[in-house]
Each structure stands twice: as C-alpha cells, then as structure tokens.
Amino acid sequence: MAENARKIIATNRKAFHEYTVLERIEAGMALQGTEAKSLRAGKVSFLDSFVSIREGEAWLTKLHISPYDFGNRANHDPTRRRKLLLHRHEILKLDQRVREKGLTLIPLSLYFSKGRVKLELGLCRGKKLYDKREAIAKRDLARERERNL
C-alpha cells in the first residue's frame, strides 16, 4: 500500500447537496478503542453532525458511531461529543471565519491515513433551493452527455 494512502471509511454525501464547500481542513479525532474498531467495520452515520468551537477547542457533535459488536460493558456512547485535534491557530482561524461570515463547519468524510482516523472538515455556506436545482440540472446534463458519447 502507498505511503500516504487513504482508506475512506464514509462520506457525507448530504453535505455536498445542502452546502457549498469553500475550504477543506484535515483534523484528527480523539477516539476510544471501541470507536476505532467500529470505524474499521464502517459503522458510522453523519446524519445532522456538525463541528462547534467552544473555549478554544473544536468538538464534533452528533456523529453516530455504532457500538462495537464484540465490545463489553466499556463500549462507547454512540453519539458522544468527540474532540478534534487541530493546532490552536487553525482553531482560532476557523472560529473567526465562522463568526464573521456566518459559515458552518461540516464533516465531509472520515478516512484512515497512516493507521490514524482523520476527519475532513468543510467550511461551508448553505445552499438556497435554486442553487440545489441548478446543481441537479448540471449533473443531469453531464449524465446525458456521457450517454450520448
């Protein structure tokens, strides 16, 4: 396997439909042992998850990682808040952009990089209904062109 190959665990497809991604940031996650094992099995759901910044720390909220099948009583809480591992200057920069411009931090994908779980964050702006319709029309047009070729 390549030195810095990514093994994608899950992608938040709904985020790309609901938001326009302006910037992408890679962050590590502080996980418990059973969470990492569940992620290896691909048992994760992005439904309504988001990132908030509180007291100089970035927190991932509402990401559902299913309990590990072979875990014991020390299994993790599926929807607990998880701390994101970012440098302080990155957190301050993101906090400033979110406060000033009304942007949102949304998790885009989870993947393994060099054996560690990484989260790709997106600095996003919400799409209006007409933006969504325009994106769907472009996608359908591209599909039609592919069919004709």
Beta strands, then each sheet from edge to edge (+ up, - down):
strand 1: 6-11
strand 2: 19-29
strand 3: 44-45
strand 4: 50-54
strand 5: 57-61
strand 6: 64-65
strand 7: 82-85
strand 8: 104-113
strand 9: 116-126
sheet 1: 1+ 8- 9+ 2- 7+ 5- 4+
sheet 2: 3+ 6-
end
